[in-house]
Amino acid sequence: MVISYFIPEIGSAAHIYFDLAKAFIKNGHEVDVITSYPRNFNLDEYDVDKEFPLDEEIDGVNVHRCKHHAKRDSIFFRGIEHFLLSRHYFKKYKKINKKFDVCLIYIPPLPLYYFSRKLKRYDGTPSVLNFQDFHPQELTDVGVMKNRLMIKIMRNLERKSYKNSDFITVLSYGGIDYIVNRGGDSKKIKHIYNGVNLDDFKKINKDFKTKEGIEDKFLISYAGILSPFQGIDNILDVAKKMIDYKDIIFYIVGDGMVKNQLEDRIRNEGISNVKMLPMQPRNQYFNIISSSDLSFVSLDNRMNAPCLPGKLINLMGVKQPIIANVPVNSETAYVIGKAGCGIVVEPGNINELSKNIIKLKNNLEIRRLMGQKGWLFLEKNTVLEKNVKKYGEIFKNFTMGNG
């Protein structure tokens, strides 16, 4: 498995692949992970500046880390880093000196396609590219990537990755058509949701409101990455509109490119009913969302790619009612509608957003029903053991020489 974020980093991608790796081992596979050395900006405060081994075994998973330059807040340097990752990871791969049956690669960053290509040429190992997001489409949609030459380079790389990959998995059904329309082979693409261990959700503390001293408040939270993709300004807009509701409080939890911008708005505009917290370790993250009365999923209205935020699955897992501030024609809106676990409001429609927040606040039974429906959706679609079997079927084609 190749992923640029892995534990002890505390982002969702790190834990998605750690859980998946452990599930593979439980099903009789041997798993090695190639990843980057933990970066301070993705660590719990207790792990910052700690030394971590470059190679270690964690719960049966062989983890191999690569040290390289990493800068979070510069698009230019992040882009360079992403193009260099394949080189760093391939050097580590050769040092491991094993022959693997298959390689599963978490995308983005998109340039990790180059790793799969090097691997195939080096010793014939096939790769499955797991597209969690679609770049450069998402980057151009929200105006993060504007350089025409770089857009052209990335789109060319995107087409190559779809056309030449041994196999592709996507989180969204819309992702299949998206890739086929850009040169992918439908016979080599499969939809698989990120898997979860449902038992883990039964062990979560729910005392965050008590710790914060807000037991008497209706807590609405957004917990996740703070990037231009999320359209989090809409959350500040609705909080500002609802500032006279003294029994409602908003928490925004996470880190990312727009964090400082959000903090400036809260301070300069006096949005006193919003509190921001940094990225949290996994147990505290789940405590926050499970203690909330209502949770946000948010996407910028310019997002056209068929992406599915990872936090959606987690919110379903803790039986949260969801207020989704996302385009009504998005994959996220489709899944929420199919599951019946929340209300979708088009980004920018602040009046409708506030009206539905009040509607859900005043109806506990509706919120409970949404939470239960989200849980039922997970039971049907995202059980980790079932996902491992789906990947196993893909892998078997390669190990039997039919890939």
Summary of the structure (lengths in Angstrom):
residues: 403
radius of gyration: 21.0
end to end distance: 17.9
largest distance: 65.3
contacts: 1298
relative contact order: 0.11
helix: 47%
strand: 16%
